[in-house]
Amino acid sequence: MDSQQALAFCTTWLGSWTGNRPEELSLFYSEDAFYRDPANPQGLRGRAEILAYLRTLLKHNPGWVWEAEEVFLIHGGFVLRWRAGIPVGREIVRENGLDIVLLRDGLITRNEVFFDRSTLLTRMKQLHAQGKP
């Protein structure tokens, strides 16, 4: 995989994070995939466990948008630098982060997500304190 191919993969994959389509998104992951993000520091193992998580996560965040900014090739995959727009109430919280992505036969075998979600959580708590969902 070269940089152009990695970026093309990211564009399609990240597009599946928007619109509450967990089954579609799960198909990017191998049956034995490992997934970790700030909400799951111990990680999730296997497509079925990842899909269960994605169903809840995407249901609550159907309007968020993820965009690839840059990819760095590594052995077996890439590191992705991304930005996201996450609707919280009437505002869009902007986040930036990194993913480590390993692939086998065109499917993700390992996906580790890193970002500081403190701004996002603070804004969500503020809305909740105001009685807004």
C-alpha positions as CSV (number, residue, x, y, z in Angstrom):
1,M,0.0,0.0,0.0
2,D,1.3,3.4,-0.9
3,S,0.3,6.8,0.5
4,Q,-2.3,7.4,-2.1
5,Q,-3.9,4.0,-1.5
6,A,-3.9,4.5,2.2
7,L,-5.6,7.9,1.8
8,A,-8.2,6.5,-0.5
9,F,-8.9,3.7,2.0
10,C,-9.2,6.3,4.8
11,T,-11.6,8.4,2.8
12,T,-14.0,5.5,2.3
13,W,-13.5,4.1,5.8
14,L,-14.0,7.4,7.6
15,G,-17.1,8.1,5.5
16,S,-18.7,5.0,7.1
17,W,-18.3,6.6,10.5
18,T,-21.0,9.1,9.6
19,G,-24.8,8.3,9.3
20,N,-25.3,5.5,11.8
21,R,-24.3,2.5,9.6
22,P,-22.5,0.3,12.1
23,E,-22.9,-2.9,10.0
24,E,-21.3,-1.2,7.0
25,L,-18.5,0.2,9.1
26,S,-17.8,-3.2,10.8
27,L,-17.1,-4.7,7.4
28,F,-13.8,-2.8,7.3
29,Y,-12.6,-4.9,10.2
30,S,-11.3,-8.5,10.1
31,E,-13.1,-11.1,12.2
32,D,-10.2,-11.1,14.6
33,A,-9.6,-7.3,14.7
34,F,-8.6,-5.4,17.8
35,Y,-10.0,-1.9,18.4
36,R,-9.1,0.5,21.2
37,D,-10.2,4.1,21.7
38,P,-10.3,6.5,24.8
39,A,-13.7,5.0,25.8
40,N,-12.3,1.4,25.6
41,P,-8.7,1.5,27.0
42,Q,-8.6,-2.3,27.3
43,G,-9.8,-2.6,23.8
44,L,-12.4,-4.7,22.0
45,R,-11.6,-8.0,20.3
46,G,-13.3,-9.4,17.2
47,R,-15.7,-8.0,14.7
48,A,-18.8,-9.0,16.8
49,E,-17.6,-7.1,19.9
50,I,-16.6,-4.1,17.8
51,L,-20.0,-4.1,16.0
52,A,-21.9,-4.1,19.3
53,Y,-19.9,-1.1,20.4
54,L,-20.3,0.7,17.0
55,R,-24.1,0.2,17.1
56,T,-24.3,2.2,20.4
57,L,-21.7,4.7,19.4
58,L,-23.0,5.6,16.0
59,K,-26.6,5.7,17.2
60,H,-25.6,8.5,19.6
61,N,-23.4,10.3,17.0
62,P,-25.0,10.0,13.6
63,G,-24.0,13.4,12.4
64,W,-20.3,13.5,13.2
65,V,-17.8,13.8,10.4
66,W,-14.3,12.4,10.3
67,E,-11.7,13.6,7.7
68,A,-8.2,12.3,6.9
69,E,-5.5,14.9,7.1
70,E,-2.4,12.9,6.5
71,V,-1.2,9.3,6.5
72,F,2.2,8.0,7.5
73,L,3.0,4.5,6.2
74,I,4.3,1.9,8.7
75,H,5.0,-1.8,8.3
76,G,1.6,-3.5,7.8
77,G,-0.5,-0.3,7.6
78,F,-0.4,3.4,8.4
79,V,-0.8,6.1,11.0
80,L,-3.6,8.5,10.2
81,R,-3.8,12.1,11.4
82,W,-7.5,13.1,11.3
83,R,-9.9,15.8,12.3
84,A,-13.5,15.4,13.3
85,G,-16.6,17.6,13.7
86,I,-18.8,16.3,16.5
87,P,-22.2,17.8,17.0
88,V,-22.9,18.5,20.7
89,G,-26.2,20.3,21.0
90,R,-26.2,23.2,18.5
91,E,-22.4,23.4,18.2
92,I,-19.8,21.4,16.5
93,V,-16.8,20.4,18.7
94,R,-13.6,20.1,16.7
95,E,-11.2,17.3,17.6
96,N,-7.9,16.1,16.1
97,G,-6.2,12.8,16.7
98,L,-4.3,9.9,15.4
99,D,-5.2,6.3,14.6
100,I,-2.8,3.4,14.2
101,V,-4.2,1.1,11.6
102,L,-2.8,-2.3,10.6
103,L,-4.3,-4.2,7.7
104,R,-4.4,-7.8,6.3
105,D,-6.0,-8.6,3.0
106,G,-7.6,-5.1,2.9
107,L,-9.2,-5.4,6.3
108,I,-8.3,-3.7,9.5
109,T,-6.7,-6.0,12.0
110,R,-5.7,-3.4,14.6
111,N,-7.1,0.1,15.1
112,E,-6.0,2.2,18.0
113,V,-7.5,5.7,18.3
114,F,-5.7,8.5,20.2
115,F,-7.2,11.9,21.0
116,D,-7.8,14.2,23.9
117,R,-11.5,14.1,24.4
118,S,-11.6,16.5,27.4
119,T,-13.2,19.4,25.5
120,L,-15.8,17.1,24.1
121,L,-16.7,15.6,27.5
122,T,-16.8,19.0,29.1
123,R,-19.2,20.3,26.5
124,M,-21.4,17.2,26.9
125,K,-21.5,17.6,30.7
126,Q,-22.4,21.3,30.3
127,L,-25.3,20.4,28.1
128,H,-26.5,17.6,30.4
129,A,-26.3,20.0,33.4
130,Q,-28.6,22.4,31.4
131,G,-31.0,19.6,30.9
132,K,-30.3,19.2,27.2
133,P,-29.6,15.8,25.6
